[in-house]
């Protein structure tokens, strides 16, 4: 009954456009009301922490510098174990074609009490600098629909089956690239002459346009 009552409330009765701090986004969703942009931003700011560095330089100058270094070390260890790239002297013809840039993305995981549980650093390629037909072609990768998940959940309930969910750590480091892609060395982990020595990509990396597709192909071969 309460949901039915909410559905009958008009936008003007629900909130004043100037009063964005008191809006309940869940109630607005149920009532099918459209929130103004500033209200949406307020909702996001309430649940997102904005105390993470945005650049490598900020991370190195932050009070949590040592924690960010440990997080980057863990990421680089995963990249090395996956043999994501090999550092080589780039041929002049490939240098003219272009080198993909990258950046560090920092985040924190919190526990239910709001305390920092884990520091995370992700090396992300700037895929928007890729050129179609040169360093990527196909990017489509299928995803699961909620309808499919609901069908599985319903069958499990009817047949009294157990349902398990699994997670693949650093999944996008496991796709095998078909194209020749050169990338700049990550900040803080340069070796040799960074102007000439670049990363020849052998596996996919977060941010590359074809990463999702190549990971799906690896998963498909494993499942079949």
matplotlib code that plots the C-alpha trace (Angstrom):
import matplotlib.pyplot as plt

x = [0.0, 2.8, 4.3, 1.0, 0.6, 4.1, 3.3, 0.4, 2.6, 3.3, 6.7, 5.7, 4.3, 7.3, 10.0, 10.8, 13.4, 15.5, 15.5, 17.9, 19.4, 16.2, 15.4, 15.3, 16.6, 15.0, 11.6, 12.0, 12.8, 9.7, 7.6, 9.1, 10.1, 13.0, 15.6, 17.3, 21.0, 22.2, 20.1, 21.8, 25.2, 24.3, 23.3, 26.6, 28.7, 26.9, 28.1, 31.4, 34.6, 36.7, 39.9, 41.8, 44.6, 43.8, 47.3, 50.6, 52.1, 49.2, 49.6, 53.3, 52.7, 49.7, 49.9, 49.1, 52.1, 53.4, 50.0, 49.6, 53.1, 52.2, 49.0, 50.9, 53.5, 50.7, 49.2, 52.6, 53.2, 49.9, 50.9, 54.3, 52.7, 50.2, 53.1, 51.0, 53.8, 57.5, 59.7, 61.5, 63.0, 60.2, 60.9, 60.7, 57.7, 55.7, 56.7, 55.2, 52.0, 51.5, 52.0, 49.1, 49.4, 48.2, 47.4, 47.1, 43.6, 43.5, 40.6, 39.9, 37.7, 35.9, 34.4, 30.9, 32.1, 33.6, 37.2, 39.7, 39.9, 42.2, 44.1, 43.8, 45.8, 44.9, 47.0, 44.6, 45.4, 44.0, 41.9, 40.5, 43.9, 43.5, 42.8, 40.3, 41.8, 45.3, 45.3, 41.7, 38.9, 36.3, 35.1, 31.8, 31.5, 28.3, 27.0, 24.5, 21.0, 19.0, 16.3, 18.8, 20.0, 16.4, 15.6, 18.7, 17.6, 14.0, 15.2, 17.5, 14.6, 12.2, 14.7, 16.3, 19.7, 22.6, 23.8, 27.4, 29.0, 32.7, 35.0, 38.1, 40.8, 42.4, 40.3, 41.2, 44.9, 44.2, 42.9, 45.3, 45.8, 45.7, 46.9, 50.3, 50.0, 52.8, 52.2, 54.2, 55.9, 53.9, 54.9, 57.1, 58.1, 60.2, 63.3, 66.0, 65.4, 61.7, 61.8, 62.9, 61.9, 58.1, 55.7, 54.9, 51.5, 51.0, 47.9, 45.0, 44.9, 42.1, 41.1, 41.9, 38.9, 39.1, 39.9, 36.3, 36.0, 39.4, 38.6, 35.3, 37.1, 39.5, 36.5, 34.5, 37.4, 37.7, 34.0, 33.5]
y = [0.0, 2.4, 1.8, 2.5, 5.7, 6.8, 6.2, 8.7, 11.5, 14.3, 15.8, 19.1, 17.3, 15.1, 17.7, 21.3, 21.7, 23.9, 21.3, 18.6, 17.5, 15.8, 13.8, 10.0, 8.5, 5.1, 6.6, 8.8, 5.7, 3.8, 6.9, 7.1, 10.7, 12.3, 13.8, 17.0, 16.8, 18.5, 16.1, 13.1, 14.6, 15.0, 11.3, 10.2, 12.4, 10.9, 7.4, 8.1, 9.0, 11.7, 11.4, 9.3, 10.8, 11.4, 11.3, 9.4, 12.7, 13.2, 9.7, 10.2, 13.5, 12.1, 11.1, 7.5, 7.4, 4.1, 2.4, 3.6, 2.3, -1.1, -1.1, -0.3, -3.0, -5.5, -4.4, -4.6, -8.1, -9.2, -7.6, -9.4, -12.7, -12.4, -11.4, -8.5, -6.8, -6.9, -3.9, -3.5, -0.8, 0.3, 0.3, 3.7, 2.7, 1.7, 4.8, 6.9, 4.9, 5.9, 4.7, 4.2, 6.1, 5.0, 6.3, 5.0, 4.9, 4.8, 3.7, 2.5, -0.3, 0.3, -2.1, -1.8, 0.6, 3.1, 2.1, 1.6, -2.1, -2.0, 0.4, -0.4, 0.9, 0.0, 0.6, 1.6, 2.1, 5.3, 3.4, 6.5, 7.0, 3.8, 3.9, 1.7, -0.7, -0.2, -1.3, -2.6, -3.9, -5.9, -4.8, -6.5, -8.8, -10.4, -9.7, -11.5, -10.0, -9.7, -11.9, -14.8, -14.4, -14.4, -17.6, -19.3, -18.1, -19.3, -22.8, -23.1, -22.3, -24.7, -27.6, -26.8, -26.2, -24.2, -21.2, -20.1, -16.8, -16.6, -13.8, -13.8, -11.5, -9.2, -10.8, -8.3, -9.2, -12.7, -11.8, -12.5, -9.6, -10.1, -6.6, -5.1, -2.5, -0.4, 1.4, 3.9, 2.5, 3.0, 6.0, 5.0, 1.7, 2.9, 0.9, 1.7, 4.7, 5.5, 7.5, 4.5, 1.5, 0.9, -1.8, -4.3, -5.6, -9.4, -9.5, -7.1, -4.4, -2.5, 0.4, -1.2, -1.2, -5.0, -6.2, -7.3, -9.2, -11.0, -12.0, -13.4, -15.5, -16.9, -17.7, -19.3, -21.7, -22.7, -23.3, -25.2]
z = [0.0, 0.8, -2.6, -4.3, -2.3, -3.3, -6.9, -6.7, -5.4, -7.9, -8.4, -6.8, -3.8, -3.4, -3.0, -3.8, -6.6, -4.3, -1.5, -2.8, 0.5, 1.7, -1.4, -0.9, -4.2, -3.6, -2.9, -6.0, -8.1, -6.8, -7.5, -11.0, -10.5, -12.3, -10.0, -11.0, -11.8, -8.6, -6.5, -8.3, -7.6, -4.0, -3.8, -5.4, -3.1, -0.1, -0.9, -2.7, -0.9, -2.7, -0.7, -3.3, -5.5, -9.1, -10.4, -9.7, -8.4, -6.0, -4.7, -4.1, -2.2, -0.1, 3.6, 2.5, 0.1, 1.4, 1.1, -2.5, -3.3, -1.9, -3.9, -7.1, -6.4, -6.1, -9.4, -11.1, -9.7, -11.3, -14.6, -14.5, -13.6, -16.4, -18.8, -20.0, -21.8, -22.7, -22.6, -25.9, -28.0, -30.3, -34.1, -35.8, -37.9, -34.9, -33.1, -35.9, -35.7, -32.1, -28.6, -26.2, -22.9, -19.5, -16.0, -12.5, -11.0, -7.2, -4.9, -1.4, -0.2, 3.1, 5.6, 7.0, 9.7, 7.2, 7.9, 5.0, 4.3, 1.3, -1.0, -4.7, -7.6, -11.2, -14.3, -17.0, -20.7, -22.3, -24.9, -26.4, -28.1, -30.0, -33.7, -35.4, -37.9, -36.5, -32.9, -32.5, -34.7, -32.9, -29.4, -28.9, -25.9, -24.7, -21.2, -19.0, -18.9, -15.7, -17.2, -17.6, -14.0, -12.8, -14.8, -13.2, -9.7, -10.3, -11.5, -8.5, -6.2, -7.9, -8.1, -4.6, -6.1, -4.7, -6.7, -6.6, -7.8, -8.6, -9.3, -11.5, -10.1, -12.7, -15.5, -18.1, -17.8, -19.1, -22.7, -25.5, -28.0, -31.7, -32.6, -32.2, -29.5, -27.9, -24.6, -22.6, -19.5, -16.2, -14.1, -11.2, -12.9, -15.9, -16.8, -19.4, -21.7, -21.4, -24.6, -26.7, -24.5, -24.7, -23.6, -26.3, -25.2, -25.3, -23.1, -22.6, -20.0, -18.4, -20.6, -24.0, -26.3, -27.0, -23.5, -22.7, -26.0, -25.6, -22.0, -23.2, -25.8, -23.1, -20.8, -23.7, -24.6, -20.9, -20.4, -23.7]

ax = plt.figure().add_subplot(projection="3d")
ax.plot(x, y, z, "-o")
ax.set_aspect("equal")
plt.show()
